[in-house]
Amino acid sequence: FGYVRDLYQHPGIRNTVDFWHIRQHYHYSHDSINPHRIVPKGPDLAPYNLPHQRAGLSQESLL
């Protein structure tokens, strides 16, 4: 989840991610699995803004 947070926190990405649209489209476009078009609340975006803790990673640790 740290990688997702890292990406989301970039202004060029954060400003273009529309979770409302993603959620609505997903739940309204699959009639066979959601015939009543029930759309859950969420997501809670607070965790996406927490520190991603990826600064300590380096290429050396991946080898």
C-alpha positions as CSV (number, residue, x, y, z in Angstrom):
1,F,0.0,0.0,0.0
2,G,3.0,2.3,0.4
3,Y,3.6,2.3,-3.3
4,V,-0.1,3.3,-3.9
5,R,0.3,6.1,-1.3
6,D,3.5,7.3,-2.9
7,L,1.9,7.5,-6.3
8,Y,-1.3,9.1,-5.1
9,Q,0.6,11.8,-3.2
10,H,2.1,13.2,-6.5
11,P,0.1,16.3,-7.4
12,G,-0.1,15.3,-11.0
13,I,-1.8,12.0,-10.0
14,R,-3.8,13.1,-7.0
15,N,-5.4,15.9,-8.9
16,T,-6.6,13.5,-11.6
17,V,-7.9,10.6,-9.5
18,D,-11.7,10.8,-9.0
19,F,-12.6,8.0,-6.6
20,W,-16.3,9.0,-6.8
21,H,-16.3,8.5,-10.6
22,I,-14.3,5.2,-10.3
23,R,-16.8,3.9,-7.7
24,Q,-19.9,5.0,-9.6
25,H,-18.7,3.6,-12.9
26,Y,-17.7,0.2,-11.4
27,H,-20.9,-0.3,-9.6
28,Y,-23.2,1.0,-12.3
29,S,-21.6,-0.8,-15.3
30,H,-21.9,-4.4,-14.0
31,D,-25.6,-5.2,-14.1
32,S,-25.0,-8.9,-13.7
33,I,-23.2,-8.6,-10.4
34,N,-25.0,-5.5,-9.1
35,P,-28.5,-5.4,-10.6
36,H,-29.8,-3.1,-7.8
37,R,-26.9,-0.7,-8.4
38,I,-26.0,-0.4,-4.8
39,V,-22.9,1.8,-4.4
40,P,-21.0,1.5,-1.1
41,K,-19.6,4.5,0.8
42,G,-16.0,5.3,0.6
43,P,-13.2,5.0,0.2
44,D,-11.8,6.8,3.2
45,L,-9.0,8.9,1.6
46,A,-7.2,9.6,4.9
47,P,-4.9,6.6,4.6
48,Y,-3.8,7.7,1.1
49,N,-2.4,10.9,2.6
50,L,-0.3,9.2,5.4
51,P,3.5,8.9,5.0
52,H,4.3,6.2,2.5
53,Q,7.6,5.3,4.3
54,R,9.3,4.6,0.9
55,A,12.2,7.1,1.3
56,G,14.3,4.4,3.1
57,L,14.1,2.1,0.1
58,S,16.9,2.0,-2.4
59,Q,18.0,0.1,-5.4
60,E,20.6,-1.7,-3.3
61,S,17.9,-3.1,-0.9
62,L,16.2,-4.7,-4.0
63,L,19.2,-6.7,-5.1
